[in-house]
Amino acid sequence: MKNQKGSLKSTIAVSLTNYLDAGAIVAGASGLTLWQSYLGLTEGHLGWLNAISANCLGAAIGAIIGGFLADKYGRKAIYTYNMLVYMLGVAIIMVSVNFPMLLAGFLITGISVGVGVPASWTYISENSEVNNRGRNIGISQMAWGIGPTIILILGMLLAPPTGDGTHGVLFGWVQSLAEALNGGALSGAALNVFSSRIVFTSLFIVAFIAWTLQRRLNESEEWKAAKQAEQADRKGSGTFASFGTLFTNKVNIRTMIFLAGIYLTWNLVSSVMGFFQQHIYETAGGLSNVHANMLSAAQWIIIILVTFCFSMVVDKVNQRWLYCFGVSMAVLAWLIIVTVGINGMAGLLFFTLLWAIQAGVSVQSFYALWASELFPAKYRAAAQGIMFFVVRGLSAAWGLGFVYIYGENGEGFYRAAYIMIGLLMVSLLVGTIWTPKTRGKTLEQITRERYGNAE
């Protein structure tokens, strides 16, 4: 199949899925203490919100469904309907008045995120020129940084008063809107949580824009070619058989073990940071909600800049050493925070900077690139869906355990930090030692080299 032209336009449209994925995680994280105060939630409740959200189990369930559907019915089928599910989940969160409603909203939103992720990475890879595949994945990851940046800045501007009276500059507008919608005066936690409701409203609007753009995309030519070949082969047994091949083909098994080695270990750390970072800054670090959001927003701005640099060089340099550099920054970030300490601003600033650098040269970027390259087109999305299911599902279990290791007020932070360092070391070693040699090759060439003509 000829390389696609104009891949950048479709990449931008599809990348809104990443914006909404990360945006949903960070929107929940930035308002976590507000919902906790409003609904009287315990650390256990927060663990469940993390576990079933776009950060973990909700996305895991959606991914295995979405990967199968994308391979059976096409990538475009996902883009035609999935954003409607996302809007439903966000709308429930916007109007939540109890924990079951909030939990349901997080779950539905998470499922939608999971459905969209395998199709997105697969579509971008299949529609990229051979020398721009890494670039386009990097651009997609930039949306994963832009979403949280906007959400955190919005959360900072709308933040309610803290103990010292500090609040966001737009909180007066929040109060006016809340009282107008409520038909009377509001105060305390019921008023403060409106800041988070408005943040989720912004995601609803972006999801509508994404749905409008994505439903106009053309179907992947590589997927159509794979379906035609499957139909022409009288021995072909369809999508279900292809799905089962993932667990019987030795090449697939080795590939999934490798990808789990880099992505699962990294994501167990990243999922905690994605959902609990502001909470950690406020409890163990002693920052206000405004300052926690401010520091995180600055971090995401750095992530965007580093991701842009990553996207410009990933197709041109040795990917082994680029990967090694990125994960090394993650290990160094946690080593600094356990030695300098989280209670001082110096430790928080160094940690924030180094974690931003590693997130720009992200394991997720390499995973998205390699996972879309290493599997054949006929079950490429399904393979990614299974991997994403395992990773986010185990991240959900880890999130439930983390809140008990961490403690109510961060008393177990250092114990958790050493676990993080161990997980990141595994990701560093596996990815650096077994980096696949796929740069500069077409997807068809990679498939032939790995599977021969029997894939």
C-alpha positions in Angstrom: 0.0 0.0 0.0 1.3 3.5 -0.8 2.2 5.9 1.9 -0.6 8.2 2.9 -0.4 11.9 2.1 -1.9 14.6 4.2 -1.6 12.5 7.3 -1.2 15.5 9.6 -4.8 16.7 9.1 -6.3 13.3 10.2 -3.7 13.0 13.0 -5.0 16.3 14.5 -8.6 15.2 14.3 -7.9 11.8 15.9 -5.6 13.3 18.5 -8.6 15.0 20.2 -9.2 11.5 21.6 -5.9 11.9 23.5 -6.9 15.4 24.7 -10.1 14.0 26.1 -8.4 10.9 27.6 -5.9 12.9 29.6 -8.4 15.8 30.1 -10.8 13.4 31.8 -8.1 12.0 34.1 -6.8 15.4 35.1 -10.2 17.0 35.5 -11.0 14.4 38.0 -7.7 14.8 39.7 -7.8 18.6 39.9 -11.2 18.6 41.6 -10.6 15.5 43.7 -10.5 17.3 47.0 -13.5 19.4 46.1 -15.7 16.3 45.4 -14.2 14.6 48.5 -15.4 17.6 50.7 -18.8 17.9 48.9 -19.8 14.2 49.1 -17.8 13.3 52.3 -15.7 10.8 50.5 -13.0 8.6 52.1 -9.6 7.6 50.6 -11.3 4.3 49.7 -13.9 6.2 47.7 -11.1 8.1 45.9 -9.5 4.8 45.2 -12.6 3.5 43.5 -13.0 6.7 41.4 -9.5 6.2 40.2 -10.0 2.5 39.6 -13.0 2.7 37.3 -12.1 6.0 35.6 -10.4 6.8 32.3 -7.2 6.3 34.2 -7.8 2.5 34.9 -10.6 0.0 34.7 -13.1 2.0 32.7 -10.6 2.5 29.9 -9.5 -1.1 30.2 -13.0 -2.4 29.6 -13.5 0.1 26.7 -10.1 -0.8 25.1 -10.8 -4.5 24.7 -14.3 -3.7 23.2 -13.0 -0.9 21.0 -10.0 -2.9 19.7 -12.2 -5.8 18.6 -14.8 -3.4 17.0 -12.2 -1.4 15.2 -10.8 -4.5 13.5 -14.2 -6.0 12.7 -16.1 -2.9 11.6 -13.4 -0.5 10.8 -11.7 2.5 12.5 -14.3 4.9 11.2 -17.1 3.1 13.1 -15.4 4.0 16.3 -15.2 7.7 15.4 -18.9 7.8 14.3 -20.4 6.9 17.7 -17.8 6.8 20.5 -17.8 10.5 21.4 -21.5 10.3 22.1 -20.8 7.9 24.9 -18.0 10.2 26.3 -20.5 13.1 26.3 -23.0 11.0 28.3 -20.4 10.2 30.9 -19.2 13.7 31.3 -22.8 15.0 31.5 -23.5 12.7 34.4 -20.4 14.0 36.3 -21.5 17.5 35.6 -24.8 17.0 37.5 -23.7 14.5 40.1 -25.1 15.0 43.6 -24.0 11.7 45.2 -21.2 9.1 45.0 -23.0 6.5 42.8 -23.7 9.2 40.1 -20.1 10.4 40.2 -18.9 6.8 40.0 -21.2 6.0 37.0 -20.0 9.2 35.2 -16.4 8.3 35.7 -17.0 4.7 34.5 -18.9 5.7 31.3 -16.3 8.3 30.5 -13.5 5.8 31.1 -15.1 3.2 28.8 -15.4 5.7 26.0 -11.8 6.7 26.4 -10.7 3.1 26.2 -12.8 2.4 23.1 -11.2 5.3 21.3 -7.5 4.7 22.2 -6.7 1.5 20.1 -8.5 2.9 17.1 -6.7 6.2 17.4 -3.1 4.9 17.6 -3.8 2.4 14.9 -5.5 4.9 12.5 -2.6 7.4 12.9 0.0 4.8 12.2 -1.8 3.3 9.2 -2.3 6.8 7.7 1.2 8.1 8.2 4.1 8.4 5.7 6.8 5.9 6.6 9.2 8.7 7.8 6.5 10.5 9.7 5.0 7.7 11.7 6.8 8.6 14.9 6.2 12.3 14.3 2.5 11.8 14.0 2.3 9.7 17.2 4.3 12.4 18.9 1.8 15.1 17.7 -1.0 12.9 19.0 0.8 12.8 22.4 1.0 16.6 22.4 -2.8 16.6 22.6 -2.4 14.4 25.6 -0.3 17.2 27.1 -2.4 20.1 25.9 -5.6 18.7 27.4 -4.3 18.6 31.0 -2.6 22.0 30.6 -5.9 23.7 29.6 -7.8 21.8 32.3 -5.3 22.7 35.0 -5.2 26.3 34.0 -9.0 26.4 34.0 -9.1 24.7 37.4 -6.6 27.2 38.8 -8.6 30.1 37.5 -11.8 28.7 38.9 -10.3 27.3 42.2 -12.4 28.0 45.4 -10.9 29.7 48.5 -8.5 27.7 50.6 -7.7 28.0 54.3 -5.6 31.2 53.8 -8.3 32.8 51.6 -6.4 32.1 48.3 -8.8 31.5 45.3 -8.8 31.6 41.6 -9.5 34.9 39.9 -12.7 33.6 38.2 -14.2 32.1 41.3 -16.6 35.0 41.7 -18.0 34.1 38.3 -18.4 30.5 39.5 -20.3 31.6 42.6 -22.7 33.8 40.4 -23.3 30.9 38.0 -23.8 28.4 40.8 -26.4 30.5 42.5 -28.2 31.3 39.3 -28.5 27.6 38.4 -29.4 26.6 42.0 -32.0 29.4 42.3 -30.5 30.6 45.5 -27.3 31.1 47.5 -24.8 28.3 47.9 -21.9 28.1 50.3 -19.2 25.7 51.4 -18.4 22.5 49.6 -21.6 22.7 47.5 -20.4 26.0 46.0 -16.8 25.0 45.7 -17.5 21.9 43.7 -19.1 24.0 40.9 -15.5 24.8 39.9 -15.1 21.1 39.0 -18.5 20.9 37.3 -17.5 23.7 34.9 -14.2 22.1 34.1 -16.1 18.9 33.0 -18.4 21.1 31.0 -15.4 22.2 29.0 -14.7 18.5 28.2 -18.3 18.1 27.0 -17.8 20.9 24.5 -14.5 19.6 23.2 -16.0 16.1 22.9 -18.8 17.5 20.7 -16.2 19.2 18.5 -14.2 15.9 18.3 -17.3 14.0 17.3 -18.1 16.5 14.5 -14.6 16.2 13.1 -13.9 12.5 13.5 -17.2 11.2 12.0 -16.0 12.8 8.7 -12.7 10.9 8.5 -12.1 8.4 5.7 -11.7 4.7 6.5 -8.2 3.4 6.9 -7.0 2.0 3.5 -4.8 -0.6 5.2 -7.8 -1.9 7.2 -9.8 -2.1 3.9 -7.0 -4.0 2.2 -6.8 -6.4 5.1 -10.6 -7.1 5.1 -10.5 -7.6 1.3 -7.6 -10.1 1.7 -9.5 -11.9 4.4 -12.7 -12.2 2.3 -10.7 -13.4 -0.7 -9.1 -16.1 1.4 -11.7 -18.9 1.5 -9.9 -20.4 4.4 -10.1 -17.2 6.4 -12.2 -17.7 9.5 -12.9 -14.0 10.3 -12.1 -11.6 13.1 -12.7 -14.0 16.0 -10.0 -16.4 14.7 -7.6 -13.5 14.2 -8.4 -12.4 17.7 -7.5 -15.8 19.0 -4.2 -15.9 17.1 -2.9 -13.3 19.5 -2.6 -16.0 22.1 -1.2 -18.8 20.0 1.4 -17.2 17.7 4.8 -17.1 19.4 5.7 -13.8 17.8 2.6 -12.2 19.2 3.2 -13.6 22.7 6.8 -12.3 22.8 5.6 -8.9 21.5 2.9 -8.7 24.2 5.4 -9.6 26.9 7.8 -6.9 25.7 5.1 -4.3 25.5 3.8 -5.2 29.0 7.4 -5.0 30.3 7.7 -1.4 29.2 4.2 0.0 29.4 2.6 -1.8 32.3 5.4 -1.0 34.7 5.6 2.6 33.6 1.8 3.1 33.6 1.4 1.8 37.2 3.5 4.8 38.2 2.0 7.2 35.6 -1.6 6.3 36.5 -1.0 7.3 40.1 0.6 10.6 39.0 -2.2 11.3 36.5 -5.0 10.9 39.1 -3.3 11.6 42.5 -0.6 14.2 41.7 -2.5 17.2 42.9 -3.8 15.2 45.9 -0.2 14.2 46.8 1.0 17.8 46.4 -1.8 19.0 48.7 -1.4 16.3 51.4 2.2 15.1 51.5 3.6 18.3 50.0 1.4 20.8 51.9 0.4 22.9 48.9 -3.0 24.7 48.5 -5.3 23.6 45.7 -4.4 26.7 43.7 -0.7 26.1 44.0 -0.9 22.4 43.3 -2.8 23.1 40.1 -0.3 25.9 39.2 2.7 23.6 39.6 1.0 20.8 37.6 0.0 23.2 34.8 3.6 24.4 34.6 4.6 20.8 34.3 2.2 20.1 31.5 3.5 23.1 29.5 7.0 21.6 29.7 5.6 18.3 28.7 4.1 19.8 25.5 7.4 21.5 24.6 9.4 18.3 25.2 6.8 16.2 23.3 7.1 18.6 20.3 10.9 18.1 20.3 10.4 14.3 20.6 8.0 14.3 17.6 10.7 16.1 15.5 13.5 13.7 16.2 11.9 10.2 16.9 12.0 9.2 13.2 15.6 10.4 12.8 17.6 9.2 15.8 18.4 5.9 17.5 15.2 5.1 19.3 17.0 2.9 21.9 18.9 5.8 23.4 16.0 8.2 23.1 13.9 5.7 25.1 16.7 5.2 27.6 17.0 8.9 28.2 13.3 9.4 28.8 12.8 6.6 31.3 16.1 7.6 33.1 14.6 11.0 33.8 11.6 9.3 35.4 13.9 7.2 37.7 15.9 10.3 38.6 12.8 12.3 39.4 11.7 9.8 42.0 15.3 9.4 43.4 15.4 13.1 43.9 12.1 13.3 45.7 13.0 10.6 48.1 16.4 12.2 48.9 15.6 15.9 48.9 12.1 15.4 50.3 8.5 16.3 49.2 7.9 18.8 52.0 10.2 21.5 50.5 9.6 23.5 47.3 13.0 22.6 45.9 12.2 18.9 45.9 8.8 19.5 44.3 10.3 21.8 41.6 13.0 19.3 40.6 10.5 16.5 40.6 8.0 18.4 38.5 10.7 19.3 36.0 12.2 15.9 35.6 8.8 14.2 35.5 7.8 16.6 32.8 10.8 15.7 30.7 10.2 12.0 30.9 6.5 12.5 30.1 7.6 14.4 26.9 9.9 11.5 25.9 7.1 9.2 27.0 7.0 5.5 27.3 3.4 5.9 26.2 4.6 7.5 22.9 7.0 4.6 22.3 4.3 2.1 23.2 1.7 3.7 20.8 4.3 3.7 18.1 5.7 0.1 18.6 2.3 -1.5 19.3 0.9 -0.1 16.1 4.0 -1.4 14.2 4.5 -4.8 15.6 1.1 -6.4 14.9 -0.5 -7.2 11.5 -3.3 -4.9 10.3 -6.1 -7.6 10.6 -5.8 -7.6 14.4 -3.7 -4.5 15.1 -6.4 -2.7 17.0 -7.5 -5.8 18.9 -3.9 -6.5 20.0 -3.6 -2.9 21.4 -7.0 -3.2 23.0 -6.0 -6.4 24.9 -2.7 -4.7 26.0 -4.5 -1.6 27.1 -7.1 -3.7 29.0 -4.3 -5.5 30.9 -2.4 -2.3 31.6 -5.3 -0.2 32.7 -7.0 -3.1 34.6 -3.9 -3.8 36.7 -3.5 0.0 37.2 -7.0 0.0 38.7 -6.0 -2.7 41.2 -2.8 -0.8 42.0 -4.7 2.4 42.5 -6.9 0.7 45.1 -3.8 -0.5 46.9 -1.9 2.7 46.5 -4.4 4.8 48.7 -3.7 2.4 51.6 0.0 2.4 51.1 0.0 6.2 50.8 -2.3 6.8 53.8 -4.9 9.4 54.6 -2.4 12.3 54.9 0.6 11.0 52.9 2.3 9.2 55.8 3.2 6.3 53.5 4.5 8.5 50.6 8.1 7.3 50.8 7.2 3.7 50.9 5.2 4.1 47.8 8.0 6.1 46.1 10.4 3.2 46.4 7.9 1.0 44.7 7.6 3.5 41.9 11.4 3.5 41.4 11.4 -0.3 41.2 8.7 -0.3 38.5 10.4 2.3 36.5 13.7 0.4 36.6 12.0 -2.6 35.0 10.5 -0.4 32.2 14.0 1.2 31.6 15.8 -2.1 31.3 13.3 -4.0 29.2 12.8 -1.1 26.7 16.5 -0.3 26.4 17.6 -3.9 25.9 14.9 -5.1 23.5 14.2 -1.9 21.4 12.6 -3.1 18.1 14.3 -2.1 14.9 11.3 -0.7 13.0 12.4 2.9 12.2 12.2 3.8 8.5 10.3 0.7 7.5 6.7 0.4 6.2 4.1 -1.4 8.2 3.9 -4.1 5.5 7.7 -4.6 5.6 7.7 -4.9 9.4 4.8 -7.4 9.2 6.7 -9.5 6.5 9.9 -9.5 8.5 8.2 -10.6 11.7 5.5 -13.0 10.4 6.5 -14.0 6.9 3.7 -14.6 4.5 1.7 -16.6 7.0 0.4 -13.7 9.1 
